Amino acid sequence: MVLLLATRCVQRRTTPHAYQKLITSSNSYRLIASSHHNSSDKYTETSLLSQSSSMHNCNETAPSSTLIGQFSSPLSLFRKQQFSTAVARDYDSLEDVGYEQQPISKLIHKNNDRMPRLQALREQLRDEKRQQQQHHQQQSSDMQVAESTKPMIDYSTDMDNSILTDTHGRHHNYLRISLSERCNLRCQYCMPPEGVPLSPTSNLLTNNEIMRLVTLFVKNGVDKVRLTGGEPLLRKDLVPLVHSISEELKKSNATSSNLVGITTNGISLSRHVHDLVDAGLTGVNISLDTLSSDRFQEITRRKGLDKVMRAIGDSISAFQNRYGHVRTGPNGTGGSRVKINCVVMKNFNDDELVDFVNMATDTFGGDVDIRFIEWMPFNDNAWSRSRFVSYQDMVDKITKGGLPIERIIDGPNDTTKWWQVPQKDSTRIGFITSMSEHFCSTCNRLRITADGKIKTCLFGSNEKEVSLKDIMRQSSSDDPRQQEDDLSRVIHAAVQRKTFALGGHGSADNIAKAADNRPMTLIGG
């Protein structure tokens, strides 16, 4: 197997020290992402190459997206031969191989002549590793103590250098975790009628793995966690998981936010909501796209509107019993802990917008927030411009329907543009305008899929996903600090590659045309 860094140094006649600068450049990370196939232990590894405007000490004619090879583990970039510990920490210890600078065009034609030299260099590196291991075993107890007490890299102490800050200066303090790929509905905007292929249970994150990730993300500034799906209520161990996440947030953050939310279709929420709120749940978003039983069955391909309506009332009661108010803020003057999410589609439910607002006020006394969501393109949801209803169109329909509304202030990093009905201050109406007026410049969200992959953008392609699950399960180190360091570096590299807007596609039509994402139910809203 070709050793990445040695090969790169020879190909470009670049010293390991110069390559250190290339690898640690904030725009020059190389990732290896692994995806499991069937039940075998073999992995297909995909090079994830970020664009770099500068190659530092490397020859300027070298392309920035050279293939970097294949390895047998997701940690190959960070653990190969003597590079087994943190990349930026170890390169200074390597000797300069002293290759003279030559144009890369000349080296390309000398591949066959170069192979014996590569083989000799690989053997030399293996010998050096064996010698290094022997030397390490002979170290004095004082040296061992010094190594064991060496402080870990604490990215959270400097927000500018946080592993959760991207190249556009956005710090991500909101983590969304999908708990299940399964769902008990078949909503048209989410998946095809036959459903989607599901991962084996063994390929999904366990509670212990979820908590390892939550602890790491919270340590680096996350103060809000939302559990999604699929349908998260289908997970049997949900209540203890909510409790563990709530306790971790309380323990690790000095801020008062520490929010643990859940997004659900509400079908089985009434049976669990009181236990979830007692366990630490601070908010619930309920998906509801129509107030008509016939339409509900048409869009979800299932019955259940009465169960969802009952769940809204039960959720309000559970939060009132726990906090005294269903709304956040001083004396319950903020947003509601219970929100209804409605995806709006032309000639289907766009005639019900005023009915939703009246329902929030008349049925639930203004104790719920209504959010109207622009329909977004995902794989297999048959998105089309002809059925798309924009933010401005929604506002026009509400005002022309005889319901005057006025704009109010949005919160920091808010994905929602908030309005209210005059004289009915407690009823808030929100619009999530992902397609017509995206809010990518203030995005603070990261997602982890049910099968353990970090997804930095909702609209990012599958190729940009990196499996954190594989890193946890395939780690060759028994040292928890080293495992955390490995995860931190991969998460940081993934965040650095986050595009500025819409997964780099530019528009809703381009997202639909690319079709390189997952179905919504496999992402986790």
N, C-alpha and C positions, 0 to 999 in steps of 0.2 A: 504494500500500500504506500502510495506516494505521501511523503511527509509535506504538508502544506507549506509551512514556512520555509523549509529548506529549499523546496522547489521554486518558490517565489523568489527567494534570494538569488538562486542560480539563474533563473530565467531573466531577471532584470539586472544581474550583477549588482545587487543591492545588499548592503550589510544587514545583519539582523538588527543592529541598532537603528538603522534607517527604517527598517520595516516596522520596528516598534512604533515609530512616529505615525506610520501609515495606519496600522491597526488601531491605535488608540485615538486617532482623529475622530472627532464627534460625528463626522459624516462618512466614515470609512469602515464601518463595522461589517463583518461578514458573518452570517449565521448559517447554521446547518439545522434544518427542521426535519424531523422524522415523522413518518406516518406508518402505522402498523397495518400490515396486509394479512387478512385471514387470521389463522391461529399460529403462524410460524413466528420465529424470532428474528426474521430478516426485516430490515427497514429500508425503505426507499428514501434517500436523503436528498433534499432539494437545496441548492445554493440560493441564498437570499442576498442579493448584491445591492448595496446602496450606492447612490451616485456621489462622487467626490469631486469637488471643484479643484482640489489640489492634491497632488500625489507626494508632496513633501520632497524627500530626498531621492525618490525614485525617478527614473528617466521619464521626462514629460511626454514622450511618445507612447508610453505604455497605456493601453486602454484601461478605463476604470472599471470595466465589467468583465475581467478575465475570469474564466471558469476556475474554481478553486478546488475541484476534486471531490472525491467521495470517501467517506470514512464509516466506521462501524458503530458509531455512537453519536447521539445528539450533542455530546459535549466535546466533539472532536476539535472544534476551534479552540477550546479552552484547555483541553487535556490531550496533548499528544507528546509522547516521550517526555523530555525534561520540562515541557511547557505545561505540566499538569496543574500548577497553581496559577494564580491570577495573572493574566497576560501582562498588564502594565507593570506588575511588580517584578517579573522575572527576566525580562529581556536584557536588562543591564548586566546580568551575570554571564551572558554568553560572550564568547570570544569573537572578535571580528574575523570573518573568514577571508577578508582582504581581497575580494574580487574587484578587478578594475572595471570602471564604467565603460560599457559598450552599448551602441545602439541596439534596441530590442529587435529591430528588423534583421540584424545579422545573427542574433541568437536563435531566432525562430527556425532557421535553416540548419541548425546544428544540433537538432534534438537527439539524433542517434549517437553523435560523438559525446554528448553531455551525459548520457545515461550511466556509463561506468563511474563518472565522477559523482553523480547523485547517489549511486549505490554505496560508494566508499564513504560519502558524507553521512548516509543513513547508518552505516555500520559504526562510524566514529561516534555518532550521537548515541547509539545504543550502548556502546562501551562507556561513554561518559555517564550515561544514566546509571549503569551498574556500579560504576565507581562512586557516583554520588550517593547511591543507596547504601553502599558499604561504609562510606565516610559518615553518613548520617547515623548509622547504628553505633558508631564508635564515639559519637559526640559525648561530651561530659554532661552530667546531670544539670549543671548550671545552664548550659546551652539549651537543653530540653525544656527546662523551666521557662527560660526566656522566650522560647518559641511558643510554648503553650499559653503564655500570658500576653503575647503580642496582640495589641488591640485590632479588632476587625475594622474594615473600612466602613465608616458610618456616613452613608450618603445623605441621611436626613439632616445632618447638622448644617449643611449649606444648601439652601433650596436651589441655588443656581446650578449646583452640581448633582442634584437629586437624580436618582435613576428613573424617576417618573416625570422629568421635565424634558420636553422634546426640543427639536432644533428651532421651533417657532416660538419658544419661550412659554409654552403652555404647560403648567403643572397639573398633573392628574391626581385628584383627591377623591375620585368617585369610581368605585369598582362594582361592576355588574357581573354576577356569577350565575351561569345557567346550571340548574340542578338536574334537569331531565330533558331528553330529546322527545319524550313521549307527550302526547296531549290527548285529552278526552273530547276535543272538538276538532273540526276540520275547516277552519276559517279560510275563505277563498283567497284573501290577501296574504295568507301565511303559507299555505301548502296546497299541493294538488289533492284531488278528492280521494285518491288511493293512499294518501299519506306519504311518508318519506322513509327511505332505508334507515334503520336505527343501528347504532353501535351496540355491540354486546355489553352487558352490564360490567364485565371485567375491564372494559376500555374506558369507563366513566370514572370521574374523580370520586374517591372515598371521602367521608367526612374528615378523616385525619389529614388527607392531602389538601382538602379545601382549607382547613384551619392553618396548615403550614403556609399556604399562600396568603391567606388573610393576615396572618401575623406579620409576614414580610412586607406586604403592601401597607398595612397600618403603621409599621415602623417607619416607613418612608413617606408618611403624610396623608394616607387615605383616611378619611373620617366619615365616609358614607358608603354603605354596602347595600346593593339591591339584589335580591334573589329572583331569578327569572326561569324561563323554560322555553320550549315545551310548557308544560304545566307543573310548576314547582310543588303544588300540593299533592302530586302523585308520589313524591318522595316520602317514604315512611318515617324516616328519622329527621324530619324537618324541624320539629319543635326543639329538640336538644341542640341542633345545629344553630338555630336562631339564638338560643341562649348563649352558646359558646362565642358566637360572633359579637353579640351585644357586650359580653363581659370583656372580650379582647379590646373592643373599642373604648370601653370605659377605662380599662387599665392602661392603655397605651397613649391616649390622647388627652391633652389638657383642655381642648376646646369643648364647647357645650353641644356641638352638633351631634356627633356619634349616632348617625341615623342608620337604622336597619329596616329596609323596606322590602316589599314583595310585590310582584306583578302577576296577576292571576286572572283567569277567566271567570272566577267566582262560583263555578258550578258546585264545588264542595267546600267553599270557604266557611259557610255557617257552622260546619262541624268542628272547625279548627281555630277560628279567629280568636276566641277568648284565651285559649291556651297559648297561642302565638303572641298575643299582646302581653300576657303575663310573663312570657319568656324573654321579652325585650323588643318585640316588633314595634316600630314607631310610625309606620305608614303603610298603606296598601293602595295599589292602583288596580282598578277593576276594568277589564276590557268589556265594553258593551257598545255595539254599533247600531242598534235599532231598538225601538220601544214596541215594535210590532212582533207578535209571536210568529206569524208566517214569515216575515223577513228574517227573523232571528234564525229560524230553521233553514232558510235558504242560504244565508251567508255562512253559518257555522256547520251546516249539514247535520245538525243535531237539534233536539229539543232542549229547553232548559231556561227560558227567559225568567220564569217565576223564581227559580232558584237564585239567579243572579240578583234580581231585585231584592229578595229577602237577605242576601248576603250583604248588600249595601247598608241596609238598616241595621243588621247585626254588627257590622264593622263600626258603624257610628256609635252604637251602644257600648261596644267593648272599649273603645278609646275614651269615651266619656267616663266610664267606670274607672279606668286606669289613671287618666290624667286630669279629670274634671272638665276638660274641654276637648272637643274633637279638633279644634284648630290650634296651631302652634303659635308661639309668640306670647308676649305679655297679655294675660287675661284672655287668651284665646282670640287675639286680633289678627293672627297671621293666616297662612294658607291651611286648608283642611288636610288632615291626615288621611282622608279618604278621597281619592280622585277617580273619576270615571274617564277612561280613554275611549274615544270614538273615532275610528278611521272612516273618513268621509269619501264616498264614491258617487260620481255623477249618475243620475237616473236610478239610484238605488236608495240611498238614505239622505241625500242632500236636501230633501224636503222636510227633514225632521229636526233641523238645528234649533229652531225656536222651541219645539216640544221638549228637547233635552234641557234647555235653560229653564223652562217653566217647571219641568219635573224636579230639577235641583231645588228650586225655590218652594214649590207648592207641596211636593211629596216629602222632601227631606229638610225643609226649613232652612235652606241655604247652607247646610252643614257638609255639603260635598262640593268639590270643584269639578267643573266640566272642562275637558280638554279635547278639542277637535284636532285630529291629526291628518296631515296630508298623506295620501296613499303613496307608499314608497316601493320602488322596484326591487324584488328579490328573485332568486332563482325559482322558477316554477309557479309564480303567483300571477302570471298572465297580465302583468302591468301594461297599461296602454294610456297614451296621452288623452285619448277620447273620453276616458272615464275619470280623468284627474280633475280634482277641484282644488284650486289654489286658495291660499290664505285670504287674499283680497275678495275672491268670489264668496267665500264663507261669510266674511264680514258683511258684504253687500246683501246676501240672502237673509241674514239676521235682521239687519236694519230695515230692509224692504218688507220683512215679515211683520213689521210693526213693533219691534223691540229695540228701543234705543240703547246703545251701549257706549261706554267711554273708556279710554285707555288709562291704565294705571301702571305703576312702576314694576318692573321685573326685578327678580333677584339676581345676585352674581352668578355667572355661568349658567343662567337659566336657559333652558331649551324652549321655553314657553313664552309667548307674547300674551300678557295678561290684560283682560278687560273686565268691566263690571257693569251691572245694570244700575242706573241711578235710583236712589231711594231703596235699593236692595243691596247694600254694601257687602253683605256677607256672601253673596253669590258671585263667585269669580268664574270667568269664562276665559279659557286659554286656547291658544292656537300654536301647534307645533308645526313649524314651517320649513321642514327639512329640505324640501325641493325648491320652492319658489324664493325663499329668503333664508338660506342656510345660516347656521350659527357656529360654523366650524372654527372661526377665529378665537372663540372662547371655550372650545371643547375641553372638558376636564374628565372625560370618561375613558375607561379601559374596560374591556370585556374578557371574560374567561369562559370558553365554551364548556359544555358538559363533558366533552372528551378531553378537556385539559389544555386547550390551546389558547394562547393570548391573542386577542384580536384588538388591534389598536384603533380601528375605525369600523363602524357599522357597515360601511360600503366597501371595505377593503377586500381584495381578492383572496382566495384560499391560499395562494402561493405565499402570501405575506404572513400567514399564521405560523406560530412557533409552538411546539409542544412542550409545555412546562411539566406535564405529567410524565413524559418520557425521561426528562432530565431527573425528576425525582426518583423514578423507578429504576433507571439505568445508571445511577451515579456509582462511580468506582471508589468513592471515598466514604469512609465510615465517620468522618469528622463532621458534625452538624454545622460547624462554622464554615467549613469548606463547601458543603452542600448549599448553604445559604448564599455564600459568595458566588458560586456558579449560577444559581438562579438569578441573583441580582444583576450579574453581568449580561445574561441573556435577555432579561426583561428590559434593562437599560438599552441594549442594542436594538431591540424591537421597537421601543418607544422612539428612539432616534430616527427610525425609518418611517415614522408616521407622516403621511402626506398632509398638506395643509387643508384640503377640502375634498369631501365626497369621494374618498378613497383614490383620488387622483383622476377620476373619470370626467369631472367637469360639469356634468349635468345629469338629470334623471334619465334622459333618453340614452345617453352614453352608458350609464349604469345598466340599463335594461339590455342594451345591445351587447355589452361585454359578457354578461351572464357568467361571470367568474366568481360569484359569491355562493353562499349557502342559502337554502330556504330559511325563512325567518325562524321557524321552530328549532332549527339546528344551531342558530346563533344565540338566541336568548335575548330578545328585545332590547 
